[in-house]
Amino acid sequence: MEKKPLAETAVDRMEKVFGEHREYRRAHARGVIYEAIFSANGLGAEYTTATHLQGGEVKALARFSHSSPDPTWTDVMSPVKGLAVQFLLPDGGITNIVGVNSPIFLAKTPEAFTKILGVVTSFKKGKPRLRELAKLLIQYPESRAAIKIVQKMHAPASFATGRYHSIHAFYFIDKDGNRLPIKYEWEPDAGVETLTPKDAGSLPFGYYEWEIEDRLQKEPVSFRLNIVIGGEEDPTDDPTVAWPEERHKLTVGTLTILPKPAPEADERKFDPTAVTEGIECSEDQILHFRKAAYSISEERRNSEK
C-alpha cells in the first residue's frame, strides 16, 4: 500500500482528535471575514520591492478566527485567536500574512507535529489530559515553550484587541537583491486587552463574532503592521523559538477593517507561503508544510459542498 503524504496524515489525525466537521477548514474552523484597506507608509520600501509595501493603498480581506478545528467549541476553549490577511495586489495577484496571538508554534518539524497529533488523542475543555501532556513533553522538549505560553495565555477581549504574530520568519528582498530576515506582527490600534479566566469563562458562544460586528458599526478597527528585524543569531527555521523582545520593530503600514462582511470570501485559502516579488519564505519546514496541509483541507471542504 502506498504511504500517505505526511500532510494528509496530519489532517487525518486532526480529524481524529477534534472530529470531522464537514465544509469547515481543518484548522481555525470558525471565523468571520471582512473587507479591509491596507495603507503602506513607504518605510518598507527600503527593505523590499513588494508592491503593497511601497506606499499607498491596496484592498485586502481579513479573517478573524478561533484556532480550534472544532467549530462547536466555546470561545474560551480556544484562547488562541487568529488574524489572516490577504492583500489584493494591483496586478491581480495576492499575498498573505497569517498570524495568531502566540509568538511561537508547537513543533519544529512536520514529522514532530504529526507525531504530536498522534500523542494528543483526546481533549477535555480544550486542553490535553495531563498524562498525554507529560508524554508529549518528554518526547518533544522543544514544545515546552509553546505549551507554557498557551497554558498561561489570556484570550483577547475582542478580535480587535489581540496582537497577532506571523510565527514564521520570511525574507525581505530589496532592489539590490539583499535579504533581510523578518517576522510580522499586527499591533491593534485599540491597544492590547485581554480577559481574566473568570470573565472569559462567562462569554456566550459566538461572542467574538458579534462583538467585532458591533464594534465596527461604532468605531474604526485597525492594526499597525510591524516588521521585526532578525539578528544574525535569530533562527529563521525554527518556529518554536521566539526572537528576543529587544529586536528592532518598524511599522510599515496600517490595516483598516471595513464594516463590510465578506462571507463569499470564505472560499479563499489563506496560505502563508503565498508571497509576492520582494518577499521569500524562510527555510522553516513547518511553514512549507502548511501549504500542503491547507491544500488538503481545501480539497476536502470543496468535496463536501
Secondary structure, 3 states (H helix, E strand, C coil): CCCCCHHHHHHHHHHHHHCCCCCCCCCCCCEEEEEEEEEECCHHHHCCCCHHHCCEEEEEEEEEEECCCCCCCCHHHCCCEEEEEEEECCCCCEEEEEEECCCCCCCCCHHHHHHHHHHCCCEECCEECHHHHHHHHHHCHHHHHHHHHHHHCCCECCHHHCCEECCCCEEEECCCCCEEEEEEEEEECCCCCECCHHHHHCCCCCHHHHHHHHHHHHCCEEEEEEEEECCCCCCCCCCCCCCCCCCCEEEEEEEEEEEEECHHHHHCCCCCCCCCCCEEECCCHHHHHHHHHHHHHHHHHHHHC
